[in-house]
Amino acid sequence: MNGAEGKRFSIAVLAGDGIGPEVISAARRAADAAASRDGASLEWVEYPFGASFYLRTNEILPDSALKEMSAHSAMMLGAIGDPAVKPGILERGILLKLRFEFDQYVNLRPAASLPNVPTPVPLNGRRIDSVVVRENTEDLYIGLGDMSDAGCVDAPMDLKRAGYSATGRLSLRISPEMPFAAQVALNTKFAVERITRYACETARKRGEKVITVVSKSNAVPALYGFFEDTARETANREFPDIECKVANVDALCYHLVRSPAMYGVLLCPNLFGDIVSDLQAGLAGGMGTAAGGNIGDGLSMFEPVHGSAPDIAGTGRANPIAAVLSSVLMLRHIGLDKSAERVERAVSRYLESSRRQELPIEFGGDFTCGQIEEAIIKNI
Ligand code: ATP
């Protein structure tokens, strides 16, 4: 008997646009196969939202669906975005709405070296095994700001988050008059403390004693000085076993490129986390292997870091490994640790045992999305 025997989980699945449905098919089948080997079962409830639903119905993501989604154990998402829809509509209306509605305050983006996956920088025998813990609700991503052709921005600044609300105005006149834009960033003690706790707990689970806070307090002292100080104080107060180091984001990028394997847990404000995790993904192997999770105390959502990649949708060129590894994060989140390990091992085994032509097209092989899916399933 293992702890998973007889357990049932209901998982919301939003395959979305472009390569989303192709890569989600692999993620679903891999998670199903592993869970059933451990005696658990996953019931998938599909949601149709995305570009074609929007173009057909003019609806993006109705509130009734949000309510229903909140009852699931977790959500898997493929990708959102389509050239037929103005950029931003679906991303804001679906991705950001889900993140904010369910207060998914952690964006978790691991990066690990995989067998036979070429890296752009020599690793000199070392492995990349790092994870970006990105604050997911604040910083420059609160969407408050405006642009002006007339030298004056006067915009309301009302913000509602799970733990607080903020009200006010951004009022700015520029002289001599010229077009300009202004956007506001915010970091609160509430949000920085809870993301720091998550980062420290992640380090503990990984058996590590250090986290690195990614900052830029020398140039942006209020915003990032506050983030850095609050993170350090929280870690020192509540996690005496964890050392909290600080790196400025520019220096960190330099060191990451020169020694990609030197970091473990990287605690980032929202903007730096977005950028650093793409750099990390590029260093570890590419878009096709970068997994992600948006995690909160309510519904958590797991998705590959890549977008809908309309240029390769339907061609078989999509690499589903990023989505499959996102299902690993999902399985771990719902407590199916053993099943998560099974899927992770299956991905490694497939890559390890592949001849060059059996590798994903992204890595110079000939295997299509469907063939990679089959190969991973065979290894579970
Ligand atoms: P977004 O702007 O939403 O991030 P996008 O579709 O413009 O999305 P990405 O999905 O991030 O951009 O991908 C950029 C490029 O990387 C794609 O155009 C595609 O060629 C490649 N790519 C992305 N995902 C994969 C994948 N899973 N397998 C293979 N190639 C991929």
Residues whose N, C-alpha, C, O or C-beta is under 5 A from the ligand:
A	BS01	ATP	I80 G81 M287 G288 H306 G307 S308 A309 P310 D311 R317 A318 N319 E362
